[in-house]
Amino acid sequence: MTRKTKKTNPYLARPTDLGTLFGEESPQRFLEEQWPTKPLVFHHQEKLAPEIWQLPALQSLEAALSIAAPDTIFANLPDRDEEYNQVRLISAADVKKAFACKMGISMEPELEKIAELIFWLRGIQRDLGLARQTYGRCNIYAIPDGGRTACHYDQNINFVCQITGEKTWELAPNTHLKNPITRHTAGTPPDRSTAAYLDKPLPQKMPSKGRIRVVLKAGSVLYVPRGYWHQTSAKGESISLNFTYDQPSWAQVLSEAICKRLMKDEKWRAVAYGLRQGGPLGQRAEAEFEELMRKSGETLGNISFEDLV
């Protein structure tokens, strides 16, 4: 008798990296053609999608609640289509009531309870070559039928895996502010840091220039670049998983390397004083600082790319 061999999902044995996420043998094409400024959508055949899409804990709101980290569960209040207009929820009963009232739910999984996500989170960060200071996390979004998110951009990047249901995304490039460092919702006043870098007013609604529309279904994955305008709407009950990474800038990475080098000198470790004082104390502090600056080249030496790693 010939023994029948069990068919296996070929994706299960593949690496937890960007290539697998976008149906490629390696991340190279994504890194060369999309990263970091161009969105990308890919639709896996649902049954052949990577194991993310088959994880039992992501198949329903109730299942997701079983892995949610404490103090990370929020409901979007119904008075505005705004993700950050939220209230924190404690009990599963309150979450279910809020969802039944057409409020979107967001939460972060407790990764110790779903270790598979750790490998994906770290694998994607490794492929992107992001700085060690990068904060990466997973977010789960459960959105009721008709639930919406207002037009906004994020200061981080997102890889959106549509687990169940359907969600329509509208996206447009940000020609108003490059490389933002905080989130902003169209039609609201900019915060102080955003206003400091603005060259022109931010739009009141979704920009039309370069606007695209994509529909994510179970098995779809979408890369949303930092600062890209987007708004969403759900058709049917939708559950999605985001891999989210903040974006440490060259300025931040270099300043940390400079600080590390300066702190080897006991004089740079001394307290900074006299900054808001005149008279002899202020003059002494200024002279001390000028002396430090004169010798800073000797202290810093040559900072190389390797010092940033």
Beta strands, then each sheet from edge to edge (+ up, - down):
strand 1: 40-43
strand 2: 74-76
strand 3: 86-88
strand 4: 105-107
strand 5: 136-143
strand 6: 148-153
strand 7: 157-172
strand 8: 184-185
strand 9: 212-217
strand 10: 220-224
strand 11: 229-245
sheet 1: 1+ 10- 7+ 9-
sheet 2: 1+ 10- 7+ 11- 5+ 4- 2+ 3-
sheet 3: 1+ 10- 7+ 11- 6+ 8-
end
